[in-house]
Amino acid sequence: METFSLTALATAAAALALAPRAWQRLQLSLAKHPSLAGHSRMAKRVAALVPGYHYDEARFFSGDGAPPAVVARRRQGFATLAQTLNTRHARSIALTREAREGISDLQFTAAYRVPFQYSRYLREHLSVGAFVQRSDGVTVTDLDGARFYDLTGSYGVNVFGQDFYKACIAEGSARVADLGPVLGSYHPVVADNVQRLKAISGMDEVSFHMSGTEAVMQAVRLARYHTGKRYLVRFCGAYHGWWDDVQPGPGNPMPPGRTYTLREMDERTLRVLRSRRDIACVLVNPLQALHPNAAAPGDSSLIDSSRRAHYDREAYTAWLQQLRQVCTERGIALIFDEVFMGFRLAAGGAQAYFGVQADLVTYGKTLGGGLPVGVVCGKQAWMRRFRDDKPADICFARGTFNSHPYVMGAMQVFLEKLHTPEVQAMYQDLDATWDARAATLNQRLQLAGLPVRVANLQTVWTVQYTEPSRHNWMLQFYLRAEGLALSWVGTGRFIFSLNYTAEDFQAVSDRFLRAAERMRDDGWWWHQPGLTNQRIRRGVLREMFRHRR
């Protein structure tokens, strides 16, 4: 009996000891998004199970059960569209095909421009050019002399217009020309840049890097160094560069590292931050305010019409304020990753726009005045890379091209121009201006009976579809035929520069409407009565099972 009692007591004690850990683990699981995007290990397993298969010609046009008359319209429309693009942009397309053999990026973007089932047939018959030769105002011109309104935004670099950055590069290069490409030593423009960045960011210190990815890597390293904790928290769907810890799931060949991917704008996430003792930092990408907990909206995953986006400034501001409070209470570094959105929302970046101060903030893209750069700004307590009392305990970070004179020269011009009356005027009523433009376009689309709408976070837009369809990804090619330049992700993201005038936007709006009307007239948005997005997804899932057998 005594032995039994001791065993029972030991078991009970062990259970009590494990209970807090089990509760913490349960809280962590509840804070993860229920989709695959919130479970990176499962996402990688599922991705490995997806079979590679391609639609033949018949399936390409009639895979949704369209009747013969609609299929005929699609075939004719596709042939006309392909001929238009292949003829109008012949030189640009020819060089793209030639260069693709030696440029892995072009091979990837060509293959993943649309859902993979459609990709092979599409690439065999319809091409787009990747080469352009000049930019003017809000347009770019390809090798054939065709001009496009630029909706690519150079992946976020182009905030103020291409001519602005041409001037930054030219003037900045002239300022540092006497020093040239000397590395290691600093050109005097660096000191001026540091002072300006400290004033803009509200931080104490600055470090320079070669890219936004590098800047985020360093910010996370510093947080781990100073807290002695291992884990970082990122939010479901957010992008912070392509290094292992911040890109869990498909696209990363390595298993997830010391990363928790949690729900954004959710009380369960706050509970995890309050209770765990292993979290070094929280990463915030303000772009996620447009589509919280959803991955980047590329057309390669557009198999139905379930894409959704909505921006609520008040709600997102409240969320950031809650994060700030919890991180302060727990000694967790709050990192604003403003590589993409920095200087787009406001001259002071997302910190100024939302009224929330981070511990560390990363910049890139536009800050280099058109040249590559990454920057970390932070409070002194977070930025220090060594300890006086432990001289061998350091947080090393250097790079051969950090503080390159030509980049620093262009940056100085950028920072000077940022505070000129001309540039400050671009920031006036940004929310109201771009919200009104989006509303106007949506009204025109609704009046025309088109199943397309837009959602926006100021000048960053995404296209949504209101009726079930498997062919929404075709819209990107109709838009291109109307002279609108999109990035390789298609209709998932439009990035306008702030110098778009009312007349420029009117032209884009007219072309968008024409493209959507042509796509409708060619039959791509036909669907059977009663079709739902859920039925489409189930049908695709059944296809995958069949191809795995």
N, C-alpha and C positions, 0 to 999 in steps of 0.2 A: 504493500500500500504506500509506504514511504517513497519507494522508487517511482511508483506511478505518479505521485503528487509532484515530485521533483521534475519529472519529465513534462507533466502538464504545465507546470509553472514556466519551464524553459521554453516550451512551445508558445505559450501565451506571451512571454516576454519578447520572443523573436517576432511574433505577429505584430505586437505593439511597436516594435522598432521599425518594422517594414511599413507600417501603415502610413506614416507621413510621406515616405517615398512613393508609395502606390498612389496616394492622393495627389501628389505633385505630378506624377506621370499621367494621371487621369485628366488633371487640369490642362496639361500640355496638349494632350490628344484633343480635348474639346476646343482648344484655341486654334488648332490647325483647320484650315479650310476643308470642308468635306470633299471637294473635288480632287482630282489627281494633282492639280497644281499645288495643293497644300500638303501632298504626301509624296515627296521626291523619290523615295526608294520605290514605292509602288508605281509611280509614273515611269520610272526607268524599266521596271519589269514589264509593264503593259506595253511600252514602246517597243521592247524587244519581241513582243508577240505579234505586232502588226505585220501582216505579210505584204510583200511588194507585189502589186499587180497593176495592170493598166487596161483602160477601156479601149476596145477597138473602135473603128469609125462608127458603127451602128450604135454602140452603147454610148459613145460620146454625145451623140445628138438626141438619143431617145431613151436614155437610162431612167428617166423619171416617168416613163409611160406616155409620153406625148403622142398625140394622134399624128397620122401621116402628114396632114396639112401643116401642122406646127413644125414638124421635123423638117419639112421642105423649106419653110421660112427660115429656120435656123441655119440650114445648110447654105442657103443663098446669102443670108446675112453674114455668116462666117467667112464665106468665100470673098464677098465684097470687102469686108473689113481687113482680111489678110492681104488682099491685093492692094488696098489703099496704103496700109502700113509698109508692106514690102516694097512698093514702088516709090512712095513719097520719101522714104528714109533708106534708100538702097545702099548708099555709101556707108552710113552709120551702122547699118545692120551687117554689111559685109565685113567691116573691120571688127565688129563685135564677135562674129563667128570665127574669124581668124585668130583673134586674141584669146578667145575662150579656151583654146587648147593649152595655153600656158598660164592662165589666171584662174586659180582655184575658186576665188570669190565669184567669178562670172559663172562657173559651172554650178556652184551652189545656188545662186540666186535664180538662174534660169530654171533649175529643177524644182525649186520651191516657191515659185511665183503663184502657183495655183494648187489646189488639192492634188495629191500625187497620182490619183487614178486618172486624172485628165491630162497630166503634165506631158507625157510622151507624145500623144497625138497633137497637142497644141504646139509643142516645140517643132514638130515636123512641118507644120503648115503656117504658123504665125510667129513672127519674130519682132523684137523691139531692140532698138539700138542703145548701147550703153555709153556712147561717146558723144560729147558736145564740144564745141570749139569756142564759144564766147557767151558772155552774159551781159545783159543791159537792163537796168531798171529791175523789173520783176519777171524778166523773161530769160530763157536760155536758148541758144541756137545750135542745132546739130550740124553734122558734117555736110548735110544736103541743103543747108540754108533754111530749114524749117524752124520756126520759132514756137516755143511753148511758154505758157505761163507756168512759172516754177512753183509747184506745190510740194517739192521735196524738202525745202528748207535746209538743204545740205545736212540732213540728220540733226538739225537743231542749231548748227553754226550760224545760219543766216537769220539774224534777228532784225537787222536794220536795212537790209538790201545789199545786193552784190557790189554795187558801186562804192558803198561805205567801206567794205572790207578791202577792195582794191586800193582805195586811198590809204587805209591803215598799213597795208603791206608795203606800198611804195614809199610812203613817208617814213615808216618805221625802219625800213631797210636803209634809207638814206642817212638816218640818224646814227646808225651803228656801222656804216660802211667802212670807216677808217679802222675799226677793230676787226671786222670780218668774223670768220667762224672760230674765234679763239674760245676754247672751252676751259672750264675750271675757274678762271678769274671772272669777275663780274664787270659788265659794262655799267656805267653810272645810272642808266635808265632803270636798273633793277631796284635801286634804293627808292626811287620815286614810285615805282609800281607797288612796292611793299607798303609805303605810307598810304597810298590810295586804296589798296585792298583792305588794309586794317580799318580805314574809315568806313568803307562800304559794308564790310562784314561785321563790324563791331568786335573784332577779335584782336588778340595781342600779337600773334606771330603768323608767319606765312612760310610755306615750303612749296617749291616748284617741281613739277614732274612733266613727263612727256605726253601723258594722256589722261583722260578721265578715269579709265580703269586703274591706272597706277595711283592716282590720287585717292581713290576709294580704298585700294589695298593699303596704302600708308595710313589712312585715317583709322582703319580697323586695327592695323598693327599697333598703332599708338594706344588705342583704347585697351587692347589686350595687355600691352606692356604696363600701363599705369594701373589697371584694375587687378592684374594677375588672374583674370578670369578668361575662359576659353571661348565661350559661345557668343555668336552674334545673332541678332534677331533681324530678319528681313520680312517683308510682307508679301503675301501671296500675289504673284503676278508681276511684282516690281522688277525692274532691270537696273543692275548696278555694275555693268561691265561683264566681261566674259571669263573672269578667273573663277577657279573651282568653288570657293566657299559661297559666292553670291549667285551662282548659277546652278542650283541643284536640279536634278531631273534630266529629261531629254536635252541633248545639246552639249552635255558635259560627260566626257568618257570616264571620269573618275566618280566614285561614290560620294554622296554628300559628306562634307567635312563637319566641322563644329558649328552647325548652323541650325537655327530653328526658323521655319517658315510658317508664320502665323497669320491669322485673319486681321485685316485692317479694319479700323473703325468698329471694334468689337470689345465689349467689356471683358470677355474671357481672356483676351490677350493681355489686358491690364492686370488681371489677376495673376497671370503667369509672371509678368514682370515684377509684381509685388512680392511674389512668394519664392522665386528661385534665387539661388546665390551664385550661379555659374555664368551669368550674362554680363558680357563686357560692354556691349553697345547695341543700339537700335538704329537701323538704317531707314531713312525716309526718302523716297523719290517723289517730289510733289506732283509729277505727272500722273501718279496713281489716283489723284483726286478725280480724274475723269472716268476711270474704270477700276474702282477698288476691287481687289481680290480676283482680277481677271488678267490673263496674260496679254502681251502685246498683240493687238488685233490685226494680224497679217491675213491676207487672203488665202494663204496656203492651207489654213484651217477652216475656211469658210464653206463647210459642207451643208449648212442650212442657213436659217435667218435668225439665229438666236443671239447674235452679237448685240450687246447692250452697253450703253455708256450714258453717264449723267454726272454733271458737276454741280455740287452744292457748296459754295464757298463758306457759308456760315457753319455747316455741319463739319466740314473738313478742318476749319479753324478750331472748332471746339475739340476735335479729336487730337490735333497737334498740341493744344494746351494741356489736355489730359496726359499725353505722352511726356510732355515737358515736366509736369509735376511728378509723375511716377519715377522718371529717370533721375530727377534731382533727389527724391527721397531715397532711392536705392543706390546712388552712386554709379549709375549707368551712363555711359556717354551717348548723348543724342546726336546723331550725325545726319545732317541734311545733305543729301546727294543732289546738288544743283548743277551737275554736269550738263544735263540736257536743258533744264528749265531756267538756269541761272541767267539773269538780266533780261529775260523775256517777260515775266510777269510784272516786274518793277525794276527800277534802276538799282535798288538794294536787294534784288533777288527775292526768293520765296520767304526769307526771314522777315524782310520788310513788308511784303505783301500780306502774309498771314499774321504778322505781329508776334512771332515766336522766335526766341533766340536759341540756337543750337549750341552744343559744346564744340563741335567741329563742323565745318562746312567745306564741301568740295566743289570746285568749279572746273570747267573745261570748255570745249566747243568754242563758243563765240568770244570768250575772254582773250584768246590769242590773236584777235584781230584778223582772223582768217587762217592762222597758222596753228599747228598742233600744240596743245598745252594741257596740263593738268595742274591744279592748285589745291592745296589744303590750307585753310585758315582755321585757327583755333585759339582757345584760351591757353595761356602760358602753362598752366598745370597739365594740360593734355599734350602739348606740343614738344615738351622737352624729351630728348632722346638719350639721355644718360643720367646717372645718379652720382652725385659727389661722394656719397658715403660708400658706394659700391662701383668703383671705376670700371670693372669688367662687365657690369650689367648694363648693356646698351641696347638701343632699338635702331639698328642700322638701316639707312635708306639713302641711297645715292643713285645717280644716273648720269651717264656720259653727257647726254644732251640736255639735262636740266639747266634752265636759265640760259638757253642758247641766245646769243645776242640778237639775232634777227627776230626770234619770237618775242623777246623782251621789248624790242623796239616797236613792233606792231602792237603789243599789249599796251605800251605807254600811250600810243596814239588812240587806241580804243578807249582807254580809261579817261583820257582828256576829252574826247568827243562825247563820252557818255554824259557829261554834265553841261554840254552846250545847249543853248535854247532850242536849236533845231531838233536835237535828239530828245530832249525833255518833252518837247511838244508831242512827240510820237506816243508818249506814255499817257497823255491826257485822255481820260474816259475810255481806256482800253476795254474794260469789261463791257461797258454799255455799247461801244461801237461794234465789237465783234459778236456780242450776243444778238444785237439787232440784225447784223448781216446773216447770222445763222438762222434767225427766225424768219427773215425775208425769204431766204432760199427754201426753207421748209414749207413756207406758205405757198410758194410757186410750185413746189413738187406735189403738195397736196391738191392744189387746184387742178393740176395736170393729171391727177389720178395715178401718180407713179409710186411704187412701193419702196420708196427710198427717203430717208431722213438723215440729218446730220446732228451730231452733238459736239460741243466744243468746250475747251478750257482756254478761253481767250483765242489765241491764234493757232492753237493745236486742235485739229478736228478729226473726227472719225465718222465713217458712214455706216448707217444701220439700215436694215431691211425689214419691212413691215409685213411681208407675206412670205409663207414658206417657199423656199426655192433651193435647188442644188446648184444653180448657175450664177449666183450673185457675183462671183469672182470675175465673170466676163466683163463687168462694168469697167474695170480698169483699162481694158483695151479700147473700148468705145470712148472713154475719156481721153486717152492718148490720141486717138484719131481726130478728136476735136481740138487738139493742141494744148492739152494739159499734161504737164510732166509730173509723174508720180514716182516715188521711190519704189524699190522692188517689192515692198510689202503690199502694194496695191492700194485699195480704198480704205485700209485700216487706219491710215494716218496721213492727213494733209497738214503741212506746216507752212503757214503764211508768214512772210516777213512783215514787219510793222509799217513798211513804206507802201503797202498796197493802198492805192487811192480808191475812192468810191467808184471811179470809172474803171479801174483795174478789176475791182471785185465784180462789178456789173458784167464785165466781159467773161470772167470766170463763171459766174452764175449762169449766164446765157449758154455757155458751152456745156456746162454740167447738165443743164436741162435738155439740150439737144442730144447729148450722149445717152441719157436715160430714156428719152423718147425713142431713139433709134433701137436701143436694146429691147425695149418693150415691143416695138413694131416687128422686130426680128424673132419674136416668140420665146425669148429666153425666160421670161417671167410667167409663162403659162404654168398652171399647176392644176392637178385634179381636185375637184370639190372634196372638202373634208381633210385635205392633207394638212399635217401638222409638222412642226420641227421635230417632235418626238418620233413620229413615224419615219421621218427621213433618217434620223440617227439610228433607229432600230434597223432600217433597211441596210445602211452602211455596215452596221455591226454584223448582220447576217452574211453580207458579202465577204467580210473578213474571215468569218468562220469557214465559209465554203472554200476560200483560197488557202486556208491552212491545212485542209485535208489532203 
